[in-house]
């Protein structure tokens, strides 16, 4: 069974093979969707030491499921990037059905180190990129049914993130944006939801942090990229056609504190 056969998905932020974006691409492809994904290697090299061949390896994984795949380099912090990206994607594919706004920018900013530049960079990628790609998708979507937008927060609405002020503020705003636009998108046949994937092991955690998270998670493990991908897959399916404007917390029972 290929429940997403005949549909096309755009997934942003898939540079690293062990990231959530890559896992989403693989799962949607496994379920039959053609894939377009964006990557921005300069950021992932600086932030995570990601290898240069990540996008090529992700594309190969996707194509192994018998679907088409396009990889596009894109820096969403650039003004107008969202519009240019959607024009490019529409010209390559003829239109998408599923938009997964996974790309994110993240640095540590406490109250005494916060700068305007950091706030602006987080805003540009995390909120402006998500908001404008969603709007650009909606402006072009004419099928009247089956449209899907899946955005990502990071649990800012459930607890404080004192040393990630710019990141928390920009990602938290995604919830307000999604819930506010969801009613209008529903009239176009598009659902819009937010996933909070909880602490997810994508290569950034120290051993000490992993141990601490496991100790405070009743499930006894850390979230994996595939956990978030499966939730995206469900939201993209016909089974979730009645779900919109929601924030879904997928954290394995993780207890903050």
Buried (B, 14 or more C-beta within 10 A) or exposed (E): EBBBEEBBBBBBBBBBBBBBBBBBBBBBBBBBBBBBBBBBBEBBBEBBEBBEEBBEEBBEBBEEBEBBBBBBEBBBBEEEBBBBBBEBBBEEBEEBBBBBBBBBBBEEBEEEEEEEEBBBBBBBBBBBBBBBBBBBBBEEBEEEEBBBBBBBBBBBBBEEBEEBBBBBBBBBBBBEBBBEBBEEBBEBBBBBBBBBBBBBBBEEBEEEEBEEBBEEBEEEEBBBBBBBBBBBBBBBBEEBEEEBBBBBBBBBEBEEE
